[in-house]
Amino acid sequence: MSQETEQQQLAKLRDRIDDIDRKLGELISARAQCAQEVAEVKKAHSGGGEIIYYRPEREANVLRKAMERNQGPLSDEEVARLFREIMSACLALEKPIKVAYLGPEGTFTEQATLKHFGHSAVARPMSAIDEVFREVEAGASAYGVVPVENSTEGVVNHTLDSFMDSNLKICGEVVLRIHQHLLVSDVTKTDNISRIYSHAQSLAQCRKWLDSHYPNAERIAVSSNAEAARRIKGEWNAAAIAGEMAAEKYGLLKLAENIEDRPDNSTRFLIIGSQTVAPSGDDKSSVVIAMRNEPGALHDLLEPFHRFKIDLTRVETRPSRSGNWTYVFFIDFSGHVDDDAVKQALREVGKRAADLKILGSYPKGVL
């Protein structure tokens, strides 16, 4: 009996794939119908009040369970991304989410926005971080996405300062691996590149590579990597440092890929909104604390966290704008403000501090 030919084997496998695709389609439709029913239940019990469709803690748990159940061969992150897009599309049936982000289009912040909310969200670029805050405070967008720190270049002080004047809360976080590329346009004479545009942080993240490959090129800092990509469209002697989205949006070519000096380069973004997020089981909290300039002030601030075994993940100091002799600390730690240990620690810190403001508790970034 002769063995099956390659075409026969492939035909059988494709039949199996078609059958699986049919079942997947039916299940996705069933999930979408459930999402519509969830919306109807929420409307029926809203009493005319505002309806919250997006629940960060619920979505974080769905993604975590999808990753836990994954048996390969796709990676856990790829499976989570697929579920993120399904949830994004289903949520859009209930109510499309409007999200403001630090623009323009093609930036890493837009990439972080789509990574967290999926492509069914209505993403709206803003020209400045404080404009993102105002957009969410006014209710024009339900959420905002702003950068807060880079693993190489440190914190984004403008974001921290914006929290001092805002009542918005942190509803989530996104950590994005940052890959920088040297981009050129179709008019660029690659042998005569004499100027390189990018955001100041991106230029800093690629400093060693630039010193080695383009030591004589002028480095010009602009408002964003997307702006750098836009500028070189008409300059024959210029290149830009930017990411994948900017390259696609402006139709640019990659002359060199992944030129960042540190391969683990990443940026953390915060999701801001007006809602308080319930515990998800694996959470992080952020607070801002004002301390008087007294001997032992920092020790008094940190001691309760140590005693109640709360893991501090970041401590940043900023000058207070309300007085010359007061320091403001931005602190991130593991846990939720509803946890007993966190409650006790914050109660003691509050007694010692000049002021304590809880910026929010939210699920640790899943993707």
C-alpha positions as CSV (number, residue, x, y, z in Angstrom):
1,M,0.0,0.0,0.0
2,S,1.6,3.3,-1.1
3,Q,2.2,6.2,1.3
4,E,0.2,9.3,1.0
5,T,1.7,12.0,-1.2
6,E,2.6,15.4,0.2
7,Q,-0.5,17.0,-1.4
8,Q,-2.8,14.4,0.2
9,Q,-1.2,15.0,3.6
10,L,-1.5,18.7,3.3
11,A,-5.2,18.4,2.1
12,K,-6.1,16.5,5.2
13,L,-4.3,19.0,7.5
14,R,-6.1,21.9,5.8
15,D,-9.4,20.2,6.2
16,R,-8.6,19.9,10.0
17,I,-7.7,23.6,10.1
18,D,-10.9,24.6,8.3
19,D,-12.9,22.6,10.8
20,I,-11.1,24.2,13.7
21,D,-11.5,27.7,12.2
22,R,-15.3,27.0,12.0
23,K,-15.4,26.0,15.6
24,L,-13.3,29.0,16.6
25,G,-15.6,31.4,14.7
26,E,-18.7,29.9,16.5
27,L,-17.0,30.3,19.9
28,I,-16.0,33.9,19.2
29,S,-19.5,34.7,18.1
30,A,-20.9,33.1,21.3
31,R,-18.4,35.1,23.4
32,A,-19.5,38.3,21.7
33,Q,-23.1,37.5,22.3
34,C,-22.3,37.0,26.0
35,A,-20.6,40.4,26.0
36,Q,-23.8,42.0,24.6
37,E,-25.8,40.3,27.3
38,V,-23.4,41.7,30.0
39,A,-24.1,45.2,28.6
40,E,-27.8,44.6,28.8
41,V,-27.6,43.4,32.4
42,K,-25.5,46.4,33.4
43,K,-28.0,48.8,31.8
44,A,-30.9,47.1,33.5
45,H,-29.3,47.5,36.9
46,S,-27.7,50.9,36.4
47,G,-30.6,53.0,37.8
48,G,-29.7,55.6,35.2
49,G,-26.2,56.1,36.6
50,E,-22.9,55.8,34.8
51,I,-22.2,52.3,33.5
52,I,-18.6,51.0,33.7
53,Y,-18.0,48.5,30.9
54,Y,-14.2,48.2,31.2
55,R,-13.0,46.4,34.3
56,P,-9.2,46.3,34.5
57,E,-9.1,43.6,37.2
58,R,-11.4,41.3,35.2
59,E,-9.5,41.7,32.0
60,A,-6.2,41.0,33.8
61,N,-7.5,37.8,35.3
62,V,-8.8,36.6,31.9
63,L,-5.4,37.2,30.3
64,R,-3.6,35.5,33.2
65,K,-5.9,32.4,33.0
66,A,-5.4,32.2,29.2
67,M,-1.6,32.2,29.8
68,E,-1.9,29.6,32.5
69,R,-4.0,27.3,30.3
70,N,-1.7,27.6,27.3
71,Q,0.0,24.4,26.3
72,G,1.9,25.7,23.3
73,P,3.3,25.8,20.8
74,L,2.4,29.5,20.8
75,S,4.1,31.5,23.6
76,D,2.0,32.7,26.6
77,E,2.4,36.3,25.4
78,E,1.1,35.5,21.9
79,V,-1.9,33.7,23.4
80,A,-2.6,36.7,25.7
81,R,-2.4,39.1,22.7
82,L,-5.0,37.0,20.8
83,F,-7.3,37.1,23.8
84,R,-6.7,40.8,24.2
85,E,-7.9,41.5,20.7
86,I,-11.0,39.3,21.2
87,M,-11.8,41.1,24.4
88,S,-11.2,44.5,22.7
89,A,-13.7,43.6,19.9
90,C,-16.3,42.2,22.3
91,L,-16.0,45.3,24.6
92,A,-16.5,47.5,21.6
93,L,-19.9,45.9,21.1
94,E,-20.9,47.1,24.6
95,K,-19.3,50.5,24.2
96,P,-16.1,51.5,22.2
97,I,-13.5,52.8,24.7
98,K,-12.1,56.3,23.9
99,V,-8.5,56.5,25.0
100,A,-6.3,59.6,24.9
101,Y,-2.5,59.1,24.5
102,L,0.6,61.2,24.2
103,G,0.9,61.6,20.5
104,P,1.4,62.1,17.7
105,E,0.5,58.9,15.8
106,G,3.3,56.4,15.4
107,T,4.8,56.8,18.9
108,F,5.6,54.2,21.4
109,T,2.8,55.5,23.5
110,E,0.3,54.7,20.8
111,Q,1.9,51.2,20.6
112,A,1.4,50.8,24.3
113,T,-2.2,52.0,24.0
114,L,-3.0,49.4,21.4
115,K,-1.1,46.7,23.4
116,H,-3.3,47.3,26.5
117,F,-6.7,48.2,25.0
118,G,-6.5,46.3,21.6
119,H,-7.2,47.7,18.2
120,S,-11.0,48.1,18.7
121,A,-10.4,51.0,21.1
122,V,-10.7,54.5,19.8
123,A,-7.2,55.9,20.3
124,R,-6.8,59.7,20.2
125,P,-3.4,61.4,20.1
126,M,-2.7,64.4,22.3
127,S,0.1,66.9,21.9
128,A,1.3,66.9,25.6
129,I,1.0,64.9,28.8
130,D,-1.0,67.5,30.6
131,E,-3.4,67.5,27.6
132,V,-4.0,63.8,28.1
133,F,-4.8,64.4,31.8
134,R,-7.3,67.3,30.8
135,E,-8.9,65.1,28.2
136,V,-9.7,62.4,30.7
137,E,-10.7,64.8,33.5
138,A,-13.2,66.5,31.1
139,G,-14.7,63.1,30.3
140,A,-13.9,63.4,26.6
141,S,-11.9,60.2,26.9
142,A,-12.5,57.4,29.4
143,Y,-8.8,56.7,29.8
144,G,-5.4,58.1,29.1
145,V,-2.0,56.5,28.5
146,V,1.2,58.4,29.5
147,P,4.8,57.3,29.8
148,V,6.2,57.2,33.4
149,E,9.7,55.7,33.3
150,N,12.3,54.2,31.0
151,S,14.7,51.5,32.2
152,T,17.6,53.4,30.7
153,E,16.8,57.1,31.1
154,G,14.7,57.1,34.3
155,V,11.4,58.7,35.2
156,V,9.3,61.1,33.1
157,N,9.0,64.0,35.5
158,H,6.2,65.7,33.6
159,T,3.9,62.7,34.3
160,L,4.7,62.6,38.0
161,D,4.1,66.4,38.3
162,S,0.8,66.1,36.5
163,F,-0.5,63.7,39.2
164,M,0.1,66.4,41.9
165,D,-2.6,68.6,40.4
166,S,-5.0,65.9,39.3
167,N,-7.7,63.7,40.9
168,L,-7.3,61.0,38.3
169,K,-6.3,57.5,39.4
170,I,-4.0,55.0,37.9
171,C,-6.0,52.1,36.5
172,G,-3.3,50.0,35.0
173,E,0.2,49.8,33.6
174,V,1.9,48.6,30.4
175,V,5.6,47.7,30.0
176,L,6.8,47.9,26.4
177,R,10.1,46.6,25.1
178,I,11.6,49.5,23.2
179,H,13.3,48.7,19.9
180,Q,14.9,51.6,18.1
181,H,15.6,51.6,14.3
182,L,17.5,53.9,12.1
183,L,15.0,54.9,9.4
184,V,15.5,56.5,6.0
185,S,13.1,57.6,3.3
186,D,13.1,56.9,-0.4
187,V,14.9,60.2,-1.1
188,T,17.7,59.6,1.5
189,K,21.2,59.3,0.2
190,T,22.4,56.8,2.7
191,D,26.1,57.5,2.1
192,N,25.6,61.2,3.0
193,I,23.6,61.2,6.2
194,S,24.6,64.3,8.1
195,R,21.8,64.7,10.6
196,I,19.7,62.3,12.7
197,Y,16.4,63.3,14.2
198,S,14.7,61.7,17.2
199,H,13.3,62.3,20.7
200,A,16.0,63.3,23.2
201,Q,15.4,60.1,25.2
202,S,15.8,57.9,22.1
203,L,19.0,59.7,21.1
204,A,20.3,59.0,24.6
205,Q,19.2,55.3,24.4
206,C,21.3,54.9,21.2
207,R,24.3,57.1,22.1
208,K,27.0,54.4,21.9
209,W,25.7,53.1,18.6
210,L,25.6,56.6,17.1
211,D,29.1,57.3,18.4
212,S,30.3,54.2,16.6
213,H,28.4,54.4,13.3
214,Y,27.6,58.2,12.8
215,P,30.1,60.1,15.0
216,N,30.0,63.2,12.8
217,A,26.2,63.4,12.2
218,E,24.3,66.2,13.9
219,R,21.8,64.8,16.4
220,I,18.6,66.9,16.5
221,A,16.1,66.4,19.3
222,V,12.5,66.8,18.3
223,S,9.1,66.5,20.2
224,S,8.6,62.8,19.3
225,N,10.0,59.9,17.3
226,A,7.0,60.1,15.0
227,E,7.8,63.8,14.3
228,A,11.4,62.7,13.5
229,A,10.0,60.1,11.0
230,R,7.8,62.7,9.4
231,R,10.6,65.2,9.0
232,I,12.9,63.0,7.0
233,K,10.4,62.4,4.2
234,G,11.7,65.5,2.4
235,E,15.4,65.6,3.5
236,W,17.9,63.7,1.4
237,N,20.7,63.9,4.0
238,A,18.7,63.0,7.1
239,A,17.7,59.8,9.0
240,A,15.4,59.3,12.0
241,I,15.5,57.0,15.1
242,A,12.1,55.6,15.8
243,G,10.1,52.4,16.3
244,E,8.1,50.0,14.1
245,M,4.8,52.0,14.1
246,A,6.5,55.2,12.9
247,A,8.3,53.3,10.1
248,E,5.0,51.8,8.9
249,K,3.0,55.0,9.2
250,Y,5.5,57.1,7.2
251,G,6.6,54.4,4.8
252,L,10.2,54.4,5.8
253,L,13.0,51.9,5.4
254,K,15.0,50.4,8.2
255,L,18.7,51.1,7.5
256,A,19.6,49.4,10.8
257,E,17.4,47.6,13.3
258,N,17.5,47.4,17.1
259,I,20.2,50.0,17.6
260,E,19.4,50.7,21.3
261,D,22.5,50.4,23.5
262,R,20.8,48.1,26.0
263,P,18.8,45.1,24.7
264,D,16.5,45.1,27.7
265,N,15.5,48.7,27.1
266,S,11.8,49.1,28.1
267,T,9.4,51.9,29.0
268,R,6.6,51.7,31.5
269,F,3.3,53.5,30.7
270,L,0.4,54.2,33.1
271,I,-3.3,54.0,32.3
272,I,-5.2,56.9,34.0
273,G,-8.9,57.2,34.6
274,S,-11.5,58.2,37.1
275,Q,-12.5,54.7,38.4
276,T,-11.2,52.8,41.5
277,V,-10.0,49.3,40.5
278,A,-10.9,46.3,42.6
279,P,-8.2,43.7,43.6
280,S,-7.2,41.3,40.8
281,G,-5.0,39.1,43.0
282,D,-1.7,40.4,41.7
283,D,-1.6,44.2,42.0
284,K,0.5,47.2,42.4
285,S,-0.2,50.5,44.1
286,S,1.1,54.0,43.7
287,V,1.1,56.8,46.3
288,V,2.5,60.3,46.6
289,I,3.7,61.4,50.0
290,A,4.9,64.8,51.2
291,M,7.4,64.8,54.1
292,R,8.8,67.7,56.0
293,N,12.5,68.3,55.8
294,E,13.4,66.9,59.3
295,P,16.1,64.5,60.5
296,G,15.0,60.9,59.9
297,A,12.1,61.8,57.6
298,L,13.0,59.3,55.0
299,H,13.4,56.5,57.6
300,D,10.1,57.4,59.2
301,L,8.5,57.2,55.7
302,L,10.0,53.8,54.8
303,E,9.9,52.0,58.1
304,P,6.2,51.0,58.1
305,F,6.5,49.4,54.6
306,H,9.5,47.4,55.9
307,R,7.7,46.3,59.1
308,F,4.6,45.1,57.2
309,K,6.8,43.4,54.6
310,I,5.5,45.4,51.7
311,D,7.8,45.3,48.6
312,L,8.6,48.8,47.3
313,T,9.2,48.6,43.5
314,R,10.1,52.3,43.0
315,V,10.8,55.4,45.1
316,E,11.2,58.8,43.4
317,T,11.8,62.2,44.9
318,R,10.4,65.4,43.5
319,P,10.6,69.0,44.9
320,S,7.3,70.1,46.4
321,R,5.7,73.1,44.7
322,S,3.9,74.1,47.9
323,G,6.9,74.8,50.1
324,N,10.7,75.1,49.9
325,W,11.3,72.7,52.8
326,T,9.0,69.8,51.9
327,Y,9.9,66.7,49.8
328,V,7.5,64.7,47.7
329,F,8.0,61.0,47.3
330,F,6.3,58.9,44.5
331,I,6.3,55.3,45.7
332,D,5.1,52.2,43.9
333,F,4.7,48.9,45.9
334,S,3.3,45.4,45.4
335,G,-0.2,44.9,46.8
336,H,-3.6,46.6,46.8
337,V,-4.8,49.3,49.1
338,D,-7.6,46.9,50.3
339,D,-5.0,44.5,51.6
340,D,-4.8,44.5,55.4
341,A,-1.0,44.9,55.6
342,V,-1.1,47.8,53.1
343,K,-3.9,49.5,55.1
344,Q,-1.9,49.3,58.3
345,A,1.3,50.6,56.7
346,L,-0.4,53.5,55.0
347,R,-2.3,54.4,58.2
348,E,1.1,54.8,60.0
349,V,2.7,56.6,57.1
350,G,-0.2,59.0,57.0
351,K,0.3,59.9,60.6
352,R,4.0,60.8,59.9
353,A,3.5,62.5,56.6
354,A,2.6,66.1,55.8
355,D,0.3,64.7,53.1
356,L,-0.6,61.3,51.6
357,K,-2.4,60.8,48.3
358,I,-3.3,57.4,46.9
359,L,-2.9,57.5,43.2
360,G,-4.4,54.1,42.7
361,S,-4.2,50.3,42.9
362,Y,-4.2,48.4,39.7
363,P,-3.3,45.0,38.1
364,K,0.4,44.4,37.4
365,G,1.0,44.5,33.7
366,V,0.2,41.2,32.1
367,L,1.4,41.9,28.6
